[in-house]
């Protein structure tokens, strides 16, 4: 017999526990405070277990009765490890264990801004005053050391906090997905939109996917100021900003800043490619161009000239061409076999 709506609700909302007590598919959700991070003494790393103070229920929070418990990442495949004194949302599951997820700063909007928003519906565009993603806390209680100084962690020191203090949350456009760390690195899944001010908004069709991977403390993508970046584009061009790069070979159809199409752009102060056990292969359906401040080299033109030079040298060494001297033409060179082998080797590279 098919389940009716009431049957579905009844069967989905309860189950038999080993103790015979009916449970539910609801879980308790509490705001908890990070007291400590479970750190390995060997290498100062962790698998994500943290120690928390959790107020299980409004009455407990109002009275300041906090439980000291362990908590584990709710998504072991993708989680942010908090630091001491930060806030996390915890879920108390049926196994009586807490599972946590990190949350944005609880003070992301100031109380004054909230008052304005509640009083004036026209004020919805008031900017957030605190969008730092590095460290945040609230005044319910804090974890101090013996000197009454705030504690952040074993490796997360006050000096590290100060060094990364300027880091702010990345800015998104509607529909974007972001994966960001607290130190200024991110992966953004976005698209081309002519209404968005992004380096890839100049050309192409709206809605075409873009992935932006970058390291840098700026909130918006900027090849000029980012420390390093990888852009995966669909049918867009990229605005390189104020980057001054060496002129490319004139044989290229479009230069880097003018090309429109699917492309991958990698940039940093220095790029290193290392093959540990096998080869590095570069294959192009068109040209391969390498530009420095002194040379703009098209590999096709370079190899054509190398081949032509080798053929001329071989002709002289084998007697097919001669040099006129005061006593008559020159004869074959003693290295004729070597130059012939060079020509053959170069010719073998020609496609």
Phi and psi in degrees as a GROMACS rama.xvg file:
@    title "Ramachandran Plot"
@    xaxis  label "Phi"
@    yaxis  label "Psi"
@TYPE xy
-71.8432  147.085  UNK-2
-71.4106  137.667  UNK-3
-89.2297  174.699  UNK-4
-57.2884  -43.5788  UNK-5
-65.0706  -39.4011  UNK-6
-64.1162  -41.908  UNK-7
-61.4734  -45.8321  UNK-8
-62.1745  -43.8053  UNK-9
-65.1501  -41.7712  UNK-10
-75.2758  -26.7259  UNK-11
-84.6712  -17.8998  UNK-12
-102.061  -5.13096  UNK-13
-146.431  159.583  UNK-14
-153.862  165.166  UNK-15
-89.4689  126.491  UNK-16
-93.8604  162.224  UNK-17
-55.7292  -29.4776  UNK-18
-83.8322  -3.16811  UNK-19
83.5126  4.49295  UNK-20
-91.2611  130.635  UNK-21
-67.2675  130.599  UNK-22
-106.89  -177.796  UNK-23
-133.742  167.35  UNK-24
-89.4666  14.1284  UNK-25
-91.8427  148.758  UNK-26
-124.573  152.853  UNK-27
-78.9001  135.199  UNK-28
-118.988  126.03  UNK-29
-133.698  151.493  UNK-30
-89.849  123.124  UNK-31
-121.708  161.741  UNK-32
-112.121  134.033  UNK-33
-78.7964  118.902  UNK-34
-92.8978  -38.0776  UNK-35
-160.183  159.5  UNK-36
-113  132.235  UNK-37
-76.4013  104.089  UNK-38
-109.57  136.966  UNK-39
-70.5372  132.529  UNK-40
-72.2082  -18.5371  UNK-41
-77.0284  -46.7229  UNK-42
-132.939  10.8431  UNK-43
59.1124  32.5532  UNK-44
-112.489  173.654  UNK-45
-147.51  155.527  UNK-46
-95.0682  2.7025  UNK-47
114.332  -4.61939  UNK-48
-73.9729  133.558  UNK-49
-128.367  162.295  UNK-50
-109.566  133.699  UNK-51
-128.417  160.758  UNK-52
-107.077  119.19  UNK-53
-124.657  134.825  UNK-54
-98.6862  106.048  UNK-55
-85.503  85.6683  UNK-56
115.467  153.128  UNK-57
-65.0496  -38.0845  UNK-58
-62.1726  -41.0443  UNK-59
-64.7415  -40.2156  UNK-60
-68.314  -42.1934  UNK-61
-62.9137  -34.4441  UNK-62
-91.0292  -2.43225  UNK-63
74.0441  25.0496  UNK-64
-94.9725  98.5139  UNK-65
-107.443  135.02  UNK-66
-84.9514  142.549  UNK-67
-99.3733  110.926  UNK-68
-136.758  166.403  UNK-69
-93.6136  152.756  UNK-70
-140.818  153.846  UNK-71
-129.314  153.472  UNK-72
-58.8916  134.993  UNK-73
-76.2349  -24.1846  UNK-74
-126.851  95.9365  UNK-75
-67.0549  -16.588  UNK-76
-86.7011  -15.3875  UNK-77
-160.275  99.7603  UNK-78
-148.153  158.032  UNK-79
-106.141  124.937  UNK-80
-79.0489  119.933  UNK-81
-76.0251  177.923  UNK-82
-120.391  167.236  UNK-83
-58.983  139.967  UNK-84
82.682  -2.6131  UNK-85
-84.9744  169.35  UNK-86
-103.51  145.72  UNK-87
-137.266  153.136  UNK-88
-92.1273  128.35  UNK-89
-117.429  143.925  UNK-90
-115.667  122.742  UNK-91
-91.3474  108.093  UNK-92
-88.4829  177.974  UNK-93
-64.9207  -23.1316  UNK-94
-83.6255  10.0615  UNK-95
65.6774  22.1151  UNK-96
-107.396  148.883  UNK-97
-91.1646  138.119  UNK-98
-124.897  134.37  UNK-99
-117.472  159.67  UNK-100
-139.189  142.031  UNK-101
-73.4418  153.793  UNK-102
-128.255  162.318  UNK-103
-64.9562  166.901  UNK-104
-54.6919  133.177  UNK-105
-69.2791  -16.8513  UNK-106
-107.602  35.0777  UNK-107
-64.0755  -26.7464  UNK-108
-123.637  132.236  UNK-109
-70.367  155.819  UNK-110
-57.0877  -34.9484  UNK-111
-64.7649  -39.3639  UNK-112
-66.3141  -40.7227  UNK-113
-60.3233  -42.3101  UNK-114
-59.1755  -42.2965  UNK-115
-65.3435  -40.8594  UNK-116
-64.0445  -38.7978  UNK-117
-72.5905  -28.6527  UNK-118
-88.3879  -27.535  UNK-119
-135.104  110.15  UNK-120
-66.1584  -19.2567  UNK-121
-77.2067  -8.33396  UNK-122
-94.3601  19.4545  UNK-123
-67.9369  -15.1495  UNK-124
-94.5075  13.0529  UNK-125
-62.4999  128.905  UNK-126
-69.9945  148.763  UNK-127
-67.3161  139.771  UNK-128
-94.1322  -19.1546  UNK-129
-137.244  102.318  UNK-130
-121.255  24.8105  UNK-131
-69.6321  139.704  UNK-132
-107.818  -0.795501  UNK-133
-75.794  -57.962  UNK-134
-148.55  140.161  UNK-135
-150.972  150.336  UNK-136
-149.694  176.772  UNK-137
-135.179  173.707  UNK-138
-93.6982  10.885  UNK-139
-60.6007  -47.8401  UNK-140
-167.605  163.604  UNK-141
-135.508  161.204  UNK-142
-100.736  120.589  UNK-143
-115.804  160.722  UNK-144
-92.3274  -169.68  UNK-145
-63.6218  -24.4396  UNK-146
-93.7786  14.2465  UNK-147
61.8911  27.2833  UNK-148
-96.9875  146.049  UNK-149
-60.4824  138.934  UNK-150
-104.492  138.852  UNK-151
-116.217  -29.125  UNK-152
158.822  -179.498  UNK-153
-71.9096  -49.0883  UNK-154
-99.2646  -23.2589  UNK-155
-85.3  91.8049  UNK-156
-92.3076  164.7  UNK-157
-57.5645  -33.1694  UNK-158
-65.724  -40.8803  UNK-159
-66.1916  -40.1965  UNK-160
-59.7701  -44.816  UNK-161
-65.1945  -38.5947  UNK-162
-67.581  -29.4101  UNK-163
-107.815  12.2738  UNK-164
-59.3501  -34.4507  UNK-165
-70.3908  -11.0793  UNK-166
-64.1711  126.472  UNK-167
-121.386  159.148  UNK-168
-61.7034  141.076  UNK-169
-62.3169  149.415  UNK-170
-92.5511  138.458  UNK-171
-119.691  161.553  UNK-172
-105.238  161.902  UNK-173
-54.7147  129.294  UNK-174
92.8212  -9.24464  UNK-175
-71.0824  154.761  UNK-176
-120.782  136.368  UNK-177
-129.568  140.028  UNK-178
-123.082  112.276  UNK-179
-134.104  148.804  UNK-180
-99.125  174.184  UNK-181
-84.8823  -0.878928  UNK-182
-108.847  -1.03656  UNK-183
109.202  30.5364  UNK-184
-126.836  148.676  UNK-185
-160.042  158.097  UNK-186
-126.295  120.437  UNK-187
-113.656  131.55  UNK-188
-103.704  112.752  UNK-189
-143.427  -162.485  UNK-190
-152.266  173.577  UNK-191
-80.4694  131.199  UNK-192
-146.629  118.355  UNK-193
-62.5575  -18.2239  UNK-194
-85.2699  -7.87094  UNK-195
-100.275  139.253  UNK-196
-90.7251  86.2866  UNK-197
-129.347  161.245  UNK-198
-63.4853  -15.9053  UNK-199
-108.986  19.1239  UNK-200
-91.9659  -1.66308  UNK-201
-76.679  -41.0927  UNK-202
-133.249  166.605  UNK-203
99.9333  179.91  UNK-204
-95.869  139.657  UNK-205
-59.0576  142.62  UNK-206
90.9829  -9.71451  UNK-207
-72.6146  135.002  UNK-208
-68.8936  149.978  UNK-209
-140.251  138.915  UNK-210
-120.677  126.056  UNK-211
-117.052  115.489  UNK-212
-110.412  125.613  UNK-213
-152.642  153.234  UNK-214
-120.081  121.312  UNK-215
166.273  153.821  UNK-216
-91.5385  -2.94197  UNK-217
-72.4044  147.432  UNK-218
-74.5343  -30.4  UNK-219
-111.683  153.87  UNK-220
-64.6836  131.863  UNK-221
-153.481  103.894  UNK-222
-55.6949  -26.1212  UNK-223
-68.1371  -40.379  UNK-224
-104.343  -20.3218  UNK-225
-64.3435  141.885  UNK-226
-67.1765  -41.1369  UNK-227
-157.267  156.48  UNK-228
-158.538  154.045  UNK-229
-134.691  122.74  UNK-230
-113.31  125.642  UNK-231
-106.708  108.773  UNK-232
-108.724  156.132  UNK-233
-98.5423  -61.1983  UNK-234
-143.746  36.8531  UNK-235
-111.167  165.886  UNK-236
-100.207  171.23  UNK-237
-126.276  131.944  UNK-238
-84.4761  112.228  UNK-239
-80.9063  1.96374  UNK-240
67.0458  -130.539  UNK-241
-98.7385  14.2032  UNK-242
-67.3272  129.425  UNK-243
-104.844  108.398  UNK-244
-110.619  158.54  UNK-245
-65.2064  140.558  UNK-246
-57.6463  137.575  UNK-247
-86.8389  172.854  UNK-248
-58.0151  138.366  UNK-249
-69.7108  -11.013  UNK-250
-78.6912  -15.8839  UNK-251
-68.188  141.299  UNK-252
-65.4513  -48.1972  UNK-253
-133.267  138.982  UNK-254
-76.1823  172.358  UNK-255
-56.7583  -42.0377  UNK-256
-84.041  -0.782529  UNK-257
-116.126  -14.067  UNK-258
-70.5864  134.852  UNK-259
-119.757  120.287  UNK-260
158.627  -178.83  UNK-261
-69.3498  127.658  UNK-262
-161.289  159.043  UNK-263
-118.682  127.454  UNK-264
-118.569  123.315  UNK-265
-117.949  131.927  UNK-266
-145.614  147.705  UNK-267
-172.917  -179.246  UNK-268
-69.1025  -27.6831  UNK-269
-152.179  142.407  UNK-270
-118.996  132.759  UNK-271
-127.889  130.158  UNK-272
-115.385  121.381  UNK-273
-126.094  124.942  UNK-274
-106.072  118.394  UNK-275
-78.0972  -38.4386  UNK-276
-131.819  -12.9736  UNK-277
-136.478  -160.094  UNK-278
-86.9104  167.288  UNK-279
-113.32  123.147  UNK-280
-118.893  130.341  UNK-281
-120.952  118.479  UNK-282
-127.02  132.072  UNK-283
-132.276  137.761  UNK-284
-76.1711  -16.6593  UNK-285
-120.445  -132.895  UNK-286
-89.0583  157.776  UNK-287
-116.782  117.154  UNK-288
-117.265  134.229  UNK-289
-125.69  125.442  UNK-290
-123.285  133.253  UNK-291
-121.804  -177.868  UNK-292
-68.0471  -15.9531  UNK-293
-109.514  -34.4395  UNK-294
-127.636  143.59  UNK-295
-120.296  101.808  UNK-296
-106.528  125.325  UNK-297
-97.8717  121.033  UNK-298
-61.3284  -35.0022  UNK-299
-63.5191  -48.5305  UNK-300
-64.3217  -42.7069  UNK-301
-59.3083  -48.5742  UNK-302
-70.0133  -32.755  UNK-303
-60.5385  -42.9535  UNK-304
-70.7298  -38.284  UNK-305
-62.7681  -43.0801  UNK-306
-63.6127  -44.3866  UNK-307
-62.9474  -40.2655  UNK-308
-63.9879  -42.3654  UNK-309
-64.9839  -38.7057  UNK-310
-65.3922  -40.228  UNK-311
-65.8126  -40.939  UNK-312
-65.091  -39.9868  UNK-313
-65.1422  -38.455  UNK-314
-62.2415  -40.0953  UNK-315
-67.2674  -41.4027  UNK-316
-74.1492  -28.2294  UNK-317
-94.2407  -1.31502  UNK-318
87.1142  1.4176  UNK-319
-69.8196  -24.148  UNK-320
-131.382  152.419  UNK-321
-129.937  161.373  UNK-322
-108.35  131.296  UNK-323
-80.8745  125.835  UNK-324
-121.534  178.442  UNK-325
-70.3385  -15.547  UNK-326
-115.765  9.34145  UNK-327
123.191  176.886  UNK-328
-70.4429  157.295  UNK-329
-81.3521  158.09  UNK-330
-100.019  -176.662  UNK-331
-57.7388  144.338  UNK-332
-81.6247  157.135  UNK-333
-72.3436  -13.7936  UNK-334
-105.026  24.6519  UNK-335
-59.1771  -41.1682  UNK-336
-64.1048  -36.8345  UNK-337
-67.6332  -45.1691  UNK-338
-67.5954  -34.6972  UNK-339
-63.3224  -40.8074  UNK-340
-64.3895  -35.9834  UNK-341
-64.0135  -44.6654  UNK-342
-61.0035  -44.221  UNK-343
-62.3849  -39.5261  UNK-344
-64.6397  -44.7366  UNK-345
-65.071  -42.7086  UNK-346
-62.0974  -31.762  UNK-347
-67.5401  -20.2692  UNK-348
-84.0727  -11.5396  UNK-349
-75.2362  133.608  UNK-350
